[in-house]
Amino acid sequence: MEDGREVPCAILTVFSVETNEYIALLPLEEDGKNHNGEVYLYKFSRTENGDPIMDNIEDDDEYTAAAEKFDEILTNARKAEMANAPLED
């Protein structure tokens, strides 16, 4: 976090929008769960050694584009999950 705190997170996905990559993280509480549905979006890259780098998305338009793409990914995942769900009697 910007204030120096570390927040345990689960990686939801890494995705591209145009030429940039982004990472969606699910912050976890002490019990290992996310109770509020909040998701963190960051710009994502790697060093030459392959180490991950996360940066804040400073530009509002860039953030909007990343958020819209993430929403699309979630929608597609839900549709795929529903398509594979067993039919109830």
PDB file of N, CA, C and O in Angstrom:
ATOM      1  N   MET A   1       0.839  -1.172   0.000  1.00  0.00           N
ATOM      2  CA  MET A   1       0.000   0.000   0.000  1.00  0.00           C
ATOM      3  C   MET A   1       0.889   1.242   0.000  1.00  0.00           C
ATOM      4  O   MET A   1       2.075   1.166   0.318  1.00  0.00           O
ATOM      5  N   GLU A   2       0.308   2.374  -0.356  1.00  0.00           N
ATOM      6  CA  GLU A   2       1.072   3.616  -0.406  1.00  0.00           C
ATOM      7  C   GLU A   2       1.617   4.008   0.961  1.00  0.00           C
ATOM      8  O   GLU A   2       2.660   4.656   1.053  1.00  0.00           O
ATOM      9  N   ASP A   3       0.912   3.616   2.030  1.00  0.00           N
ATOM     10  CA  ASP A   3       1.352   3.979   3.376  1.00  0.00           C
ATOM     11  C   ASP A   3       2.367   2.992   3.945  1.00  0.00           C
ATOM     12  O   ASP A   3       2.729   3.082   5.118  1.00  0.00           O
ATOM     13  N   GLY A   4       2.826   2.058   3.127  1.00  0.00           N
ATOM     14  CA  GLY A   4       3.841   1.110   3.552  1.00  0.00           C
ATOM     15  C   GLY A   4       3.298  -0.184   4.132  1.00  0.00           C
ATOM     16  O   GLY A   4       4.061  -1.118   4.378  1.00  0.00           O
ATOM     17  N   ARG A   5       1.991  -0.253   4.354  1.00  0.00           N
ATOM     18  CA  ARG A   5       1.396  -1.488   4.865  1.00  0.00           C
ATOM     19  C   ARG A   5       1.423  -2.564   3.791  1.00  0.00           C
ATOM     20  O   ARG A   5       1.313  -2.281   2.598  1.00  0.00           O
ATOM     21  N   GLU A   6       1.570  -3.790   4.236  1.00  0.00           N
ATOM     22  CA  GLU A   6       1.457  -4.921   3.321  1.00  0.00           C
ATOM     23  C   GLU A   6       0.101  -5.570   3.529  1.00  0.00           C
ATOM     24  O   GLU A   6      -0.317  -5.812   4.661  1.00  0.00           O
ATOM     25  N   VAL A   7      -0.576  -5.845   2.434  1.00  0.00           N
ATOM     26  CA  VAL A   7      -1.890  -6.476   2.481  1.00  0.00           C
ATOM     27  C   VAL A   7      -1.793  -7.787   1.717  1.00  0.00           C
ATOM     28  O   VAL A   7      -1.466  -7.783   0.530  1.00  0.00           O
ATOM     29  N   PRO A   8      -2.072  -8.914   2.377  1.00  0.00           N
ATOM     30  CA  PRO A   8      -2.045 -10.176   1.635  1.00  0.00           C
ATOM     31  C   PRO A   8      -3.145 -10.177   0.582  1.00  0.00           C
ATOM     32  O   PRO A   8      -4.275  -9.761   0.841  1.00  0.00           O
ATOM     33  N   CYS A   9      -2.797 -10.650  -0.607  1.00  0.00           N
ATOM     34  CA  CYS A   9      -3.746 -10.655  -1.727  1.00  0.00           C
ATOM     35  C   CYS A   9      -3.636 -11.950  -2.511  1.00  0.00           C
ATOM     36  O   CYS A   9      -2.591 -12.600  -2.541  1.00  0.00           O
ATOM     37  N   ALA A  10      -4.742 -12.303  -3.141  1.00  0.00           N
ATOM     38  CA  ALA A  10      -4.754 -13.402  -4.105  1.00  0.00           C
ATOM     39  C   ALA A  10      -4.725 -12.782  -5.495  1.00  0.00           C
ATOM     40  O   ALA A  10      -5.427 -11.805  -5.756  1.00  0.00           O
ATOM     41  N   ILE A  11      -3.922 -13.342  -6.380  1.00  0.00           N
ATOM     42  CA  ILE A  11      -3.884 -12.866  -7.764  1.00  0.00           C
ATOM     43  C   ILE A  11      -5.095 -13.441  -8.487  1.00  0.00           C
ATOM     44  O   ILE A  11      -5.262 -14.658  -8.566  1.00  0.00           O
ATOM     45  N   LEU A  12      -5.936 -12.558  -9.011  1.00  0.00           N
ATOM     46  CA  LEU A  12      -7.097 -12.998  -9.777  1.00  0.00           C
ATOM     47  C   LEU A  12      -6.727 -13.254 -11.224  1.00  0.00           C
ATOM     48  O   LEU A  12      -7.066 -14.296 -11.785  1.00  0.00           O
ATOM     49  N   THR A  13      -6.025 -12.295 -11.834  1.00  0.00           N
ATOM     50  CA  THR A  13      -5.626 -12.440 -13.229  1.00  0.00           C
ATOM     51  C   THR A  13      -4.626 -11.358 -13.600  1.00  0.00           C
ATOM     52  O   THR A  13      -4.551 -10.310 -12.960  1.00  0.00           O
ATOM     53  N   VAL A  14      -3.871 -11.632 -14.633  1.00  0.00           N
ATOM     54  CA  VAL A  14      -3.029 -10.641 -15.303  1.00  0.00           C
ATOM     55  C   VAL A  14      -3.590 -10.531 -16.707  1.00  0.00           C
ATOM     56  O   VAL A  14      -3.821 -11.544 -17.366  1.00  0.00           O
ATOM     57  N   PHE A  15      -3.811  -9.305 -17.173  1.00  0.00           N
ATOM     58  CA  PHE A  15      -4.453  -9.107 -18.466  1.00  0.00           C
ATOM     59  C   PHE A  15      -3.866  -7.889 -19.167  1.00  0.00           C
ATOM     60  O   PHE A  15      -3.231  -7.038 -18.545  1.00  0.00           O
ATOM     61  N   SER A  16      -4.095  -7.827 -20.475  1.00  0.00           N
ATOM     62  CA  SER A  16      -3.568  -6.741 -21.304  1.00  0.00           C
ATOM     63  C   SER A  16      -4.682  -5.829 -21.777  1.00  0.00           C
ATOM     64  O   SER A  16      -5.802  -6.265 -22.044  1.00  0.00           O
ATOM     65  N   VAL A  17      -4.348  -4.563 -21.873  1.00  0.00           N
ATOM     66  CA  VAL A  17      -5.178  -3.563 -22.542  1.00  0.00           C
ATOM     67  C   VAL A  17      -4.218  -2.783 -23.425  1.00  0.00           C
ATOM     68  O   VAL A  17      -3.315  -2.103 -22.938  1.00  0.00           O
ATOM     69  N   GLU A  18      -4.429  -2.892 -24.727  1.00  0.00           N
ATOM     70  CA  GLU A  18      -3.517  -2.308 -25.716  1.00  0.00           C
ATOM     71  C   GLU A  18      -2.117  -2.832 -25.455  1.00  0.00           C
ATOM     72  O   GLU A  18      -1.908  -4.043 -25.523  1.00  0.00           O
ATOM     73  N   THR A  19      -1.144  -1.972 -25.158  1.00  0.00           N
ATOM     74  CA  THR A  19       0.240  -2.432 -24.989  1.00  0.00           C
ATOM     75  C   THR A  19       0.643  -2.603 -23.531  1.00  0.00           C
ATOM     76  O   THR A  19       1.785  -2.970 -23.253  1.00  0.00           O
ATOM     77  N   ASN A  20      -0.270  -2.346 -22.588  1.00  0.00           N
ATOM     78  CA  ASN A  20       0.053  -2.438 -21.165  1.00  0.00           C
ATOM     79  C   ASN A  20      -0.551  -3.688 -20.549  1.00  0.00           C
ATOM     80  O   ASN A  20      -1.577  -4.196 -21.001  1.00  0.00           O
ATOM     81  N   GLU A  21       0.120  -4.176 -19.495  1.00  0.00           N
ATOM     82  CA  GLU A  21      -0.410  -5.293 -18.724  1.00  0.00           C
ATOM     83  C   GLU A  21      -0.857  -4.780 -17.367  1.00  0.00           C
ATOM     84  O   GLU A  21      -0.308  -3.816 -16.833  1.00  0.00           O
ATOM     85  N   TYR A  22      -1.870  -5.447 -16.820  1.00  0.00           N
ATOM     86  CA  TYR A  22      -2.426  -5.079 -15.523  1.00  0.00           C
ATOM     87  C   TYR A  22      -2.612  -6.341 -14.701  1.00  0.00           C
ATOM     88  O   TYR A  22      -2.693  -7.447 -15.236  1.00  0.00           O
ATOM     89  N   ILE A  23      -2.678  -6.155 -13.391  1.00  0.00           N
ATOM     90  CA  ILE A  23      -2.923  -7.274 -12.489  1.00  0.00           C
ATOM     91  C   ILE A  23      -4.106  -6.917 -11.596  1.00  0.00           C
ATOM     92  O   ILE A  23      -4.210  -5.796 -11.098  1.00  0.00           O
ATOM     93  N   ALA A  24      -4.987  -7.880 -11.402  1.00  0.00           N
ATOM     94  CA  ALA A  24      -6.130  -7.721 -10.505  1.00  0.00           C
ATOM     95  C   ALA A  24      -5.853  -8.560  -9.261  1.00  0.00           C
ATOM     96  O   ALA A  24      -5.611  -9.764  -9.346  1.00  0.00           O
ATOM     97  N   LEU A  25      -5.894  -7.900  -8.106  1.00  0.00           N
ATOM     98  CA  LEU A  25      -5.611  -8.559  -6.838  1.00  0.00           C
ATOM     99  C   LEU A  25      -6.830  -8.510  -5.930  1.00  0.00           C
ATOM    100  O   LEU A  25      -7.548  -7.510  -5.893  1.00  0.00           O
ATOM    101  N   LEU A  26      -7.058  -9.584  -5.206  1.00  0.00           N
ATOM    102  CA  LEU A  26      -8.150  -9.662  -4.244  1.00  0.00           C
ATOM    103  C   LEU A  26      -7.543  -9.570  -2.847  1.00  0.00           C
ATOM    104  O   LEU A  26      -6.894 -10.517  -2.402  1.00  0.00           O
ATOM    105  N   PRO A  27      -7.739  -8.441  -2.135  1.00  0.00           N
ATOM    106  CA  PRO A  27      -7.178  -8.318  -0.790  1.00  0.00           C
ATOM    107  C   PRO A  27      -7.864  -9.293   0.168  1.00  0.00           C
ATOM    108  O   PRO A  27      -9.081  -9.475   0.125  1.00  0.00           O
ATOM    109  N   LEU A  28      -7.065  -9.910   1.026  1.00  0.00           N
ATOM    110  CA  LEU A  28      -7.579 -10.931   1.933  1.00  0.00           C
ATOM    111  C   LEU A  28      -7.492 -10.458   3.380  1.00  0.00           C
ATOM    112  O   LEU A  28      -6.529  -9.802   3.777  1.00  0.00           O
ATOM    113  N   GLU A  29      -8.506 -10.800   4.153  1.00  0.00           N
ATOM    114  CA  GLU A  29      -8.533 -10.503   5.588  1.00  0.00           C
ATOM    115  C   GLU A  29      -7.677 -11.541   6.317  1.00  0.00           C
ATOM    116  O   GLU A  29      -7.127 -12.452   5.700  1.00  0.00           O
ATOM    117  N   GLU A  30      -7.575 -11.388   7.634  1.00  0.00           N
ATOM    118  CA  GLU A  30      -6.770 -12.317   8.421  1.00  0.00           C
ATOM    119  C   GLU A  30      -7.249 -13.758   8.303  1.00  0.00           C
ATOM    120  O   GLU A  30      -6.463 -14.694   8.455  1.00  0.00           O
ATOM    121  N   ASP A  31      -8.554 -13.936   8.029  1.00  0.00           N
ATOM    122  CA  ASP A  31      -9.092 -15.291   7.897  1.00  0.00           C
ATOM    123  C   ASP A  31      -8.884 -15.870   6.496  1.00  0.00           C
ATOM    124  O   ASP A  31      -9.347 -16.971   6.200  1.00  0.00           O
ATOM    125  N   GLY A  32      -8.179 -15.118   5.630  1.00  0.00           N
ATOM    126  CA  GLY A  32      -7.889 -15.591   4.280  1.00  0.00           C
ATOM    127  C   GLY A  32      -9.009 -15.383   3.291  1.00  0.00           C
ATOM    128  O   GLY A  32      -8.967 -15.910   2.180  1.00  0.00           O
ATOM    129  N   LYS A  33     -10.024 -14.607   3.691  1.00  0.00           N
ATOM    130  CA  LYS A  33     -11.169 -14.358   2.816  1.00  0.00           C
ATOM    131  C   LYS A  33     -11.289 -12.872   2.509  1.00  0.00           C
ATOM    132  O   LYS A  33     -10.724 -12.024   3.199  1.00  0.00           O
ATOM    133  N   ASN A  34     -12.040 -12.586   1.458  1.00  0.00           N
ATOM    134  CA  ASN A  34     -12.359 -11.204   1.093  1.00  0.00           C
ATOM    135  C   ASN A  34     -13.835 -11.005   1.392  1.00  0.00           C
ATOM    136  O   ASN A  34     -14.692 -11.653   0.791  1.00  0.00           O
ATOM    137  N   HIS A  35     -14.127 -10.109   2.322  1.00  0.00           N
ATOM    138  CA  HIS A  35     -15.502  -9.939   2.778  1.00  0.00           C
ATOM    139  C   HIS A  35     -16.239  -8.798   2.095  1.00  0.00           C
ATOM    140  O   HIS A  35     -17.465  -8.733   2.174  1.00  0.00           O
ATOM    141  N   ASN A  36     -15.525  -7.895   1.427  1.00  0.00           N
ATOM    142  CA  ASN A  36     -16.202  -6.719   0.865  1.00  0.00           C
ATOM    143  C   ASN A  36     -16.217  -6.688  -0.661  1.00  0.00           C
ATOM    144  O   ASN A  36     -16.792  -5.768  -1.243  1.00  0.00           O
ATOM    145  N   GLY A  37     -15.608  -7.658  -1.318  1.00  0.00           N
ATOM    146  CA  GLY A  37     -15.630  -7.699  -2.776  1.00  0.00           C
ATOM    147  C   GLY A  37     -14.708  -6.706  -3.455  1.00  0.00           C
ATOM    148  O   GLY A  37     -14.737  -6.573  -4.678  1.00  0.00           O
ATOM    149  N   GLU A  38     -13.897  -6.014  -2.690  1.00  0.00           N
ATOM    150  CA  GLU A  38     -12.977  -5.030  -3.257  1.00  0.00           C
ATOM    151  C   GLU A  38     -11.872  -5.735  -4.051  1.00  0.00           C
ATOM    152  O   GLU A  38     -11.398  -6.803  -3.663  1.00  0.00           O
ATOM    153  N   VAL A  39     -11.477  -5.123  -5.157  1.00  0.00           N
ATOM    154  CA  VAL A  39     -10.394  -5.636  -6.001  1.00  0.00           C
ATOM    155  C   VAL A  39      -9.428  -4.491  -6.259  1.00  0.00           C
ATOM    156  O   VAL A  39      -9.855  -3.359  -6.484  1.00  0.00           O
ATOM    157  N   TYR A  40      -8.132  -4.775  -6.228  1.00  0.00           N
ATOM    158  CA  TYR A  40      -7.108  -3.776  -6.539  1.00  0.00           C
ATOM    159  C   TYR A  40      -6.615  -4.007  -7.963  1.00  0.00           C
ATOM    160  O   TYR A  40      -6.326  -5.140  -8.346  1.00  0.00           O
ATOM    161  N   LEU A  41      -6.521  -2.944  -8.740  1.00  0.00           N
ATOM    162  CA  LEU A  41      -5.953  -3.005 -10.087  1.00  0.00           C
ATOM    163  C   LEU A  41      -4.660  -2.211 -10.117  1.00  0.00           C
ATOM    164  O   LEU A  41      -4.613  -1.070  -9.658  1.00  0.00           O
ATOM    165  N   TYR A  42      -3.610  -2.816 -10.657  1.00  0.00           N
ATOM    166  CA  TYR A  42      -2.309  -2.167 -10.794  1.00  0.00           C
ATOM    167  C   TYR A  42      -1.759  -2.406 -12.188  1.00  0.00           C
ATOM    168  O   TYR A  42      -2.100  -3.387 -12.848  1.00  0.00           O
ATOM    169  N   LYS A  43      -0.903  -1.492 -12.625  1.00  0.00           N
ATOM    170  CA  LYS A  43      -0.125  -1.725 -13.835  1.00  0.00           C
ATOM    171  C   LYS A  43       0.914  -2.784 -13.473  1.00  0.00           C
ATOM    172  O   LYS A  43       1.473  -2.762 -12.376  1.00  0.00           O
ATOM    173  N   PHE A  44       1.169  -3.708 -14.396  1.00  0.00           N
ATOM    174  CA  PHE A  44       2.029  -4.846 -14.102  1.00  0.00           C
ATOM    175  C   PHE A  44       3.108  -4.983 -15.162  1.00  0.00           C
ATOM    176  O   PHE A  44       2.846  -4.843 -16.357  1.00  0.00           O
ATOM    177  N   SER A  45       4.327  -5.259 -14.709  1.00  0.00           N
ATOM    178  CA  SER A  45       5.431  -5.549 -15.629  1.00  0.00           C
ATOM    179  C   SER A  45       6.425  -6.437 -14.884  1.00  0.00           C
ATOM    180  O   SER A  45       6.218  -6.794 -13.724  1.00  0.00           O
ATOM    181  N   ARG A  46       7.488  -6.776 -15.566  1.00  0.00           N
ATOM    182  CA  ARG A  46       8.536  -7.594 -14.951  1.00  0.00           C
ATOM    183  C   ARG A  46       9.899  -6.979 -15.250  1.00  0.00           C
ATOM    184  O   ARG A  46      10.097  -6.341 -16.284  1.00  0.00           O
ATOM    185  N   THR A  47      10.821  -7.183 -14.333  1.00  0.00           N
ATOM    186  CA  THR A  47      12.193  -6.750 -14.557  1.00  0.00           C
ATOM    187  C   THR A  47      12.843  -7.693 -15.563  1.00  0.00           C
ATOM    188  O   THR A  47      12.246  -8.691 -15.965  1.00  0.00           O
ATOM    189  N   GLU A  48      14.053  -7.373 -15.960  1.00  0.00           N
ATOM    190  CA  GLU A  48      14.785  -8.251 -16.876  1.00  0.00           C
ATOM    191  C   GLU A  48      14.995  -9.634 -16.263  1.00  0.00           C
ATOM    192  O   GLU A  48      15.107 -10.627 -16.982  1.00  0.00           O
ATOM    193  N   ASN A  49      15.049  -9.694 -14.928  1.00  0.00           N
ATOM    194  CA  ASN A  49      15.223 -10.970 -14.226  1.00  0.00           C
ATOM    195  C   ASN A  49      13.908 -11.712 -14.019  1.00  0.00           C
ATOM    196  O   ASN A  49      13.898 -12.820 -13.484  1.00  0.00           O
ATOM    197  N   GLY A  50      12.794 -11.104 -14.443  1.00  0.00           N
ATOM    198  CA  GLY A  50      11.497 -11.747 -14.300  1.00  0.00           C
ATOM    199  C   GLY A  50      10.763 -11.429 -13.013  1.00  0.00           C
ATOM    200  O   GLY A  50       9.687 -11.970 -12.759  1.00  0.00           O
ATOM    201  N   ASP A  51      11.340 -10.550 -12.193  1.00  0.00           N
ATOM    202  CA  ASP A  51      10.667 -10.174 -10.953  1.00  0.00           C
ATOM    203  C   ASP A  51       9.487  -9.255 -11.256  1.00  0.00           C
ATOM    204  O   ASP A  51       9.590  -8.373 -12.108  1.00  0.00           O
ATOM    205  N   PRO A  52       8.360  -9.458 -10.558  1.00  0.00           N
ATOM    206  CA  PRO A  52       7.173  -8.637 -10.831  1.00  0.00           C
ATOM    207  C   PRO A  52       7.326  -7.207 -10.322  1.00  0.00           C
ATOM    208  O   PRO A  52       7.946  -6.957  -9.289  1.00  0.00           O
ATOM    209  N   ILE A  53       6.745  -6.279 -11.074  1.00  0.00           N
ATOM    210  CA  ILE A  53       6.686  -4.866 -10.686  1.00  0.00           C
ATOM    211  C   ILE A  53       5.230  -4.432 -10.796  1.00  0.00           C
ATOM    212  O   ILE A  53       4.584  -4.641 -11.823  1.00  0.00           O
ATOM    213  N   MET A  54       4.724  -3.827  -9.733  1.00  0.00           N
ATOM    214  CA  MET A  54       3.369  -3.282  -9.763  1.00  0.00           C
ATOM    215  C   MET A  54       3.452  -1.785  -9.518  1.00  0.00           C
ATOM    216  O   MET A  54       4.146  -1.326  -8.611  1.00  0.00           O
ATOM    217  N   ASP A  55       2.735  -1.032 -10.340  1.00  0.00           N
ATOM    218  CA  ASP A  55       2.687   0.417 -10.200  1.00  0.00           C
ATOM    219  C   ASP A  55       1.239   0.870 -10.161  1.00  0.00           C
ATOM    220  O   ASP A  55       0.362   0.242 -10.754  1.00  0.00           O
ATOM    221  N   ASN A  56       1.001   1.962  -9.459  1.00  0.00           N
ATOM    222  CA  ASN A  56      -0.334   2.559  -9.470  1.00  0.00           C
ATOM    223  C   ASN A  56      -0.680   3.017 -10.876  1.00  0.00           C
ATOM    224  O   ASN A  56       0.201   3.398 -11.647  1.00  0.00           O
ATOM    225  N   ILE A  57      -1.950   2.980 -11.203  1.00  0.00           N
ATOM    226  CA  ILE A  57      -2.438   3.505 -12.479  1.00  0.00           C
ATOM    227  C   ILE A  57      -2.824   4.952 -12.221  1.00  0.00           C
ATOM    228  O   ILE A  57      -3.861   5.226 -11.617  1.00  0.00           O
ATOM    229  N   GLU A  58      -1.996   5.871 -12.676  1.00  0.00           N
ATOM    230  CA  GLU A  58      -2.174   7.289 -12.356  1.00  0.00           C
ATOM    231  C   GLU A  58      -3.205   7.978 -13.240  1.00  0.00           C
ATOM    232  O   GLU A  58      -3.892   8.891 -12.783  1.00  0.00           O
ATOM    233  N   ASP A  59      -3.324   7.563 -14.481  1.00  0.00           N
ATOM    234  CA  ASP A  59      -4.195   8.232 -15.443  1.00  0.00           C
ATOM    235  C   ASP A  59      -5.625   7.692 -15.329  1.00  0.00           C
ATOM    236  O   ASP A  59      -5.836   6.480 -15.371  1.00  0.00           O
ATOM    237  N   ASP A  60      -6.601   8.586 -15.185  1.00  0.00           N
ATOM    238  CA  ASP A  60      -8.000   8.175 -15.029  1.00  0.00           C
ATOM    239  C   ASP A  60      -8.514   7.387 -16.228  1.00  0.00           C
ATOM    240  O   ASP A  60      -9.217   6.391 -16.057  1.00  0.00           O
ATOM    241  N   ASP A  61      -8.172   7.821 -17.437  1.00  0.00           N
ATOM    242  CA  ASP A  61      -8.628   7.116 -18.639  1.00  0.00           C
ATOM    243  C   ASP A  61      -8.025   5.716 -18.712  1.00  0.00           C
ATOM    244  O   ASP A  61      -8.702   4.759 -19.088  1.00  0.00           O
ATOM    245  N   GLU A  62      -6.760   5.605 -18.354  1.00  0.00           N
ATOM    246  CA  GLU A  62      -6.098   4.300 -18.351  1.00  0.00           C
ATOM    247  C   GLU A  62      -6.745   3.383 -17.309  1.00  0.00           C
ATOM    248  O   GLU A  62      -6.969   2.201 -17.570  1.00  0.00           O
ATOM    249  N   TYR A  63      -7.043   3.935 -16.127  1.00  0.00           N
ATOM    250  CA  TYR A  63      -7.694   3.135 -15.083  1.00  0.00           C
ATOM    251  C   TYR A  63      -9.067   2.658 -15.547  1.00  0.00           C
ATOM    252  O   TYR A  63      -9.433   1.501 -15.342  1.00  0.00           O
ATOM    253  N   THR A  64      -9.818   3.553 -16.172  1.00  0.00           N
ATOM    254  CA  THR A  64     -11.145   3.196 -16.675  1.00  0.00           C
ATOM    255  C   THR A  64     -11.050   2.068 -17.691  1.00  0.00           C
ATOM    256  O   THR A  64     -11.844   1.128 -17.651  1.00  0.00           O
ATOM    257  N   ALA A  65     -10.081   2.154 -18.606  1.00  0.00           N
ATOM    258  CA  ALA A  65      -9.904   1.107 -19.621  1.00  0.00           C
ATOM    259  C   ALA A  65      -9.551  -0.227 -18.961  1.00  0.00           C
ATOM    260  O   ALA A  65     -10.074  -1.269 -19.354  1.00  0.00           O
ATOM    261  N   ALA A  66      -8.667  -0.199 -17.960  1.00  0.00           N
ATOM    262  CA  ALA A  66      -8.286  -1.429 -17.265  1.00  0.00           C
ATOM    263  C   ALA A  66      -9.474  -2.001 -16.492  1.00  0.00           C
ATOM    264  O   ALA A  66      -9.691  -3.212 -16.503  1.00  0.00           O
ATOM    265  N   ALA A  67     -10.241  -1.145 -15.825  1.00  0.00           N
ATOM    266  CA  ALA A  67     -11.403  -1.601 -15.057  1.00  0.00           C
ATOM    267  C   ALA A  67     -12.468  -2.196 -15.970  1.00  0.00           C
ATOM    268  O   ALA A  67     -13.078  -3.212 -15.636  1.00  0.00           O
ATOM    269  N   GLU A  68     -12.692  -1.572 -17.114  1.00  0.00           N
ATOM    270  CA  GLU A  68     -13.682  -2.099 -18.063  1.00  0.00           C
ATOM    271  C   GLU A  68     -13.258  -3.460 -18.607  1.00  0.00           C
ATOM    272  O   GLU A  68     -14.087  -4.357 -18.759  1.00  0.00           O
ATOM    273  N   LYS A  69     -11.974  -3.614 -18.898  1.00  0.00           N
ATOM    274  CA  LYS A  69     -11.473  -4.906 -19.379  1.00  0.00           C
ATOM    275  C   LYS A  69     -11.614  -5.970 -18.290  1.00  0.00           C
ATOM    276  O   LYS A  69     -11.998  -7.104 -18.579  1.00  0.00           O
ATOM    277  N   PHE A  70     -11.307  -5.614 -17.049  1.00  0.00           N
ATOM    278  CA  PHE A  70     -11.453  -6.566 -15.950  1.00  0.00           C
ATOM    279  C   PHE A  70     -12.918  -6.967 -15.779  1.00  0.00           C
ATOM    280  O   PHE A  70     -13.215  -8.142 -15.563  1.00  0.00           O
ATOM    281  N   ASP A  71     -13.825  -6.013 -15.873  1.00  0.00           N
ATOM    282  CA  ASP A  71     -15.260  -6.325 -15.803  1.00  0.00           C
ATOM    283  C   ASP A  71     -15.669  -7.293 -16.909  1.00  0.00           C
ATOM    284  O   ASP A  71     -16.465  -8.205 -16.683  1.00  0.00           O
ATOM    285  N   GLU A  72     -15.116  -7.088 -18.111  1.00  0.00           N
ATOM    286  CA  GLU A  72     -15.394  -7.989 -19.238  1.00  0.00           C
ATOM    287  C   GLU A  72     -14.895  -9.403 -18.938  1.00  0.00           C
ATOM    288  O   GLU A  72     -15.577 -10.386 -19.228  1.00  0.00           O
ATOM    289  N   ILE A  73     -13.708  -9.494 -18.358  1.00  0.00           N
ATOM    290  CA  ILE A  73     -13.141 -10.794 -17.989  1.00  0.00           C
ATOM    291  C   ILE A  73     -14.041 -11.488 -16.969  1.00  0.00           C
ATOM    292  O   ILE A  73     -14.305 -12.685 -17.088  1.00  0.00           O
ATOM    293  N   LEU A  74     -14.515 -10.741 -15.962  1.00  0.00           N
ATOM    294  CA  LEU A  74     -15.413 -11.314 -14.956  1.00  0.00           C
ATOM    295  C   LEU A  74     -16.717 -11.797 -15.574  1.00  0.00           C
ATOM    296  O   LEU A  74     -17.197 -12.887 -15.261  1.00  0.00           O
ATOM    297  N   THR A  75     -17.282 -10.984 -16.449  1.00  0.00           N
ATOM    298  CA  THR A  75     -18.534 -11.351 -17.112  1.00  0.00           C
ATOM    299  C   THR A  75     -18.362 -12.630 -17.915  1.00  0.00           C
ATOM    300  O   THR A  75     -19.205 -13.524 -17.849  1.00  0.00           O
ATOM    301  N   ASN A  76     -17.277 -12.724 -18.673  1.00  0.00           N
ATOM    302  CA  ASN A  76     -17.017 -13.926 -19.474  1.00  0.00           C
ATOM    303  C   ASN A  76     -16.792 -15.153 -18.590  1.00  0.00           C
ATOM    304  O   ASN A  76     -17.219 -16.255 -18.936  1.00  0.00           O
ATOM    305  N   ALA A  77     -16.123 -14.964 -17.452  1.00  0.00           N
ATOM    306  CA  ALA A  77     -15.892 -16.080 -16.533  1.00  0.00           C
ATOM    307  C   ALA A  77     -17.211 -16.561 -15.938  1.00  0.00           C
ATOM    308  O   ALA A  77     -17.435 -17.764 -15.804  1.00  0.00           O
ATOM    309  N   ARG A  78     -18.084 -15.618 -15.582  1.00  0.00           N
ATOM    310  CA  ARG A  78     -19.397 -16.000 -15.033  1.00  0.00           C
ATOM    311  C   ARG A  78     -20.220 -16.753 -16.072  1.00  0.00           C
ATOM    312  O   ARG A  78     -20.871 -17.747 -15.751  1.00  0.00           O
ATOM    313  N   LYS A  79     -20.192 -16.279 -17.324  1.00  0.00           N
ATOM    314  CA  LYS A  79     -20.933 -16.957 -18.392  1.00  0.00           C
ATOM    315  C   LYS A  79     -20.406 -18.374 -18.595  1.00  0.00           C
ATOM    316  O   LYS A  79     -21.187 -19.312 -18.750  1.00  0.00           O
ATOM    317  N   ALA A  80     -19.094 -18.527 -18.594  1.00  0.00           N
ATOM    318  CA  ALA A  80     -18.496 -19.852 -18.771  1.00  0.00           C
ATOM    319  C   ALA A  80     -18.861 -20.760 -17.601  1.00  0.00           C
ATOM    320  O   ALA A  80     -19.138 -21.945 -17.792  1.00  0.00           O
ATOM    321  N   GLU A  81     -18.861 -20.207 -16.396  1.00  0.00           N
ATOM    322  CA  GLU A  81     -19.229 -20.991 -15.220  1.00  0.00           C
ATOM    323  C   GLU A  81     -20.685 -21.431 -15.299  1.00  0.00           C
ATOM    324  O   GLU A  81     -21.009 -22.576 -14.981  1.00  0.00           O
ATOM    325  N   MET A  82     -21.556 -20.533 -15.719  1.00  0.00           N
ATOM    326  CA  MET A  82     -22.981 -20.855 -15.842  1.00  0.00           C
ATOM    327  C   MET A  82     -23.200 -21.917 -16.925  1.00  0.00           C
ATOM    328  O   MET A  82     -24.050 -22.792 -16.768  1.00  0.00           O
ATOM    329  N   ALA A  83     -22.446 -21.845 -18.009  1.00  0.00           N
ATOM    330  CA  ALA A  83     -22.600 -22.803 -19.106  1.00  0.00           C
ATOM    331  C   ALA A  83     -22.202 -24.209 -18.670  1.00  0.00           C
ATOM    332  O   ALA A  83     -22.738 -25.196 -19.174  1.00  0.00           O
ATOM    333  N   ASN A  84     -21.264 -24.297 -17.737  1.00  0.00           N
ATOM    334  CA  ASN A  84     -20.797 -25.599 -17.262  1.00  0.00           C
ATOM    335  C   ASN A  84     -21.525 -26.072 -16.012  1.00  0.00           C
ATOM    336  O   ASN A  84     -21.263 -27.172 -15.525  1.00  0.00           O
ATOM    337  N   ALA A  85     -22.434 -25.257 -15.486  1.00  0.00           N
ATOM    338  CA  ALA A  85     -23.158 -25.625 -14.270  1.00  0.00           C
ATOM    339  C   ALA A  85     -24.144 -26.750 -14.572  1.00  0.00           C
ATOM    340  O   ALA A  85     -24.800 -26.749 -15.613  1.00  0.00           O
ATOM    341  N   PRO A  86     -24.242 -27.699 -13.662  1.00  0.00           N
ATOM    342  CA  PRO A  86     -25.216 -28.782 -13.878  1.00  0.00           C
ATOM    343  C   PRO A  86     -26.640 -28.241 -13.773  1.00  0.00           C
ATOM    344  O   PRO A  86     -26.912 -27.312 -13.013  1.00  0.00           O
ATOM    345  N   LEU A  87     -27.521 -28.825 -14.532  1.00  0.00           N
ATOM    346  CA  LEU A  87     -28.925 -28.428 -14.486  1.00  0.00           C
ATOM    347  C   LEU A  87     -29.558 -28.956 -13.209  1.00  0.00           C
ATOM    348  O   LEU A  87     -29.314 -30.089 -12.796  1.00  0.00           O
ATOM    349  N   GLU A  88     -30.375 -28.110 -12.592  1.00  0.00           N
ATOM    350  CA  GLU A  88     -31.071 -28.535 -11.377  1.00  0.00           C
ATOM    351  C   GLU A  88     -32.418 -29.123 -11.740  1.00  0.00           C
ATOM    352  O   GLU A  88     -33.066 -28.676 -12.687  1.00  0.00           O
ATOM    353  N   ASP A  89     -32.842 -30.131 -10.983  1.00  0.00           N
ATOM    354  CA  ASP A  89     -34.160 -30.747 -11.204  1.00  0.00           C
ATOM    355  C   ASP A  89     -35.254 -29.886 -10.620  1.00  0.00           C
ATOM    356  O   ASP A  89     -36.430 -30.239 -10.707  1.00  0.00           O
TER     357      ASP A  89
END
